[in-house]
Amino acid sequence: YYTRLEQGQDIRASESVLGSLARALRLTPVETRHLHDLAAAAGTRRHRPQGEALPDFARPGTQRLIENMTDIPCVLLGKRTELLAWNRLGHQLVAAHLPFETFRDPATRPNMTRMLFQDEPTLALYPEWEVEASRAVASLRLLSGRFAHDPELASLIGELTLQSPDFARLWNEQPVENCMSGLKIIDHPRVGRLVLDFEVLSMPDESGQRLLTYTAEQGSEAAEAIGRLGEIARDEQQHRLHPVD
């Protein structure tokens, strides 16, 4: 029965049946939420209008908030894990090899999950890559249940399944997790290894947008490294505004 839900078959499941399934399978609260999302998506699939998915954008207020968080690396992701905005520190931390302005155009903006599996500079950032990849896949599966009718999200999953054996392997393990906080270890090409706390702040609407922030304990080596990244970001911004002839 659960497999039929995963396959998107149009079946009707009552709350009591879903509750029984969750208990029988010993699902966690997050996995139980995913089960309910799958059932809701299967029940409405036939009645869902088809059409091209529209790109998401950061709200102006959210954009200004990120820009003014000058001491904390911030990255705003959409429901398809696409980059919607970042501040200068966030850009320097996770993707300094890309142009800062790349997020503004939906045609060129990077997708953070795709980069984790297919972009060599991103792969090199994470010495514990398997941990990062498992988190990303578990979070993506949760999103795939919540936004089951989004064709762009389904296309991303299909693309990565075909093109990345590592993604296909992790996806077939069917992990489901709401990765809201934890530690990230990053081997940065400019400032060395950083051990950072991350927090994922979900927007209180139905957009699926999430703000990812990175922090370090005051006075730690990681905090000093973040400070050096800030100096690099300011120097590069000044160079762009006032290039030397």
Secondary structure, DSSP 4 states (H G I P E B T S, - for coil): -HHHHHTT------HHHHHHHHHHTT--HHHHHHHHHHHHHHHHGGGSPP-PPPPP---HHHHHHHHH-TTS-EEEE-TTSBEEEE-HHHHHHHHTTS-GGGGGSTTT--BHHHHHHH-HHHHHH-TTHHHHHHHHHHHHHHHHHHTTT-HHHHHHHHHHHHH-HHHHHHHHT-------EEEEEEEETTTEEEEEEEEEEE-SSSS--EEEEEE--TTSHHHHHHHHHHHHHHHHHHHHHS---
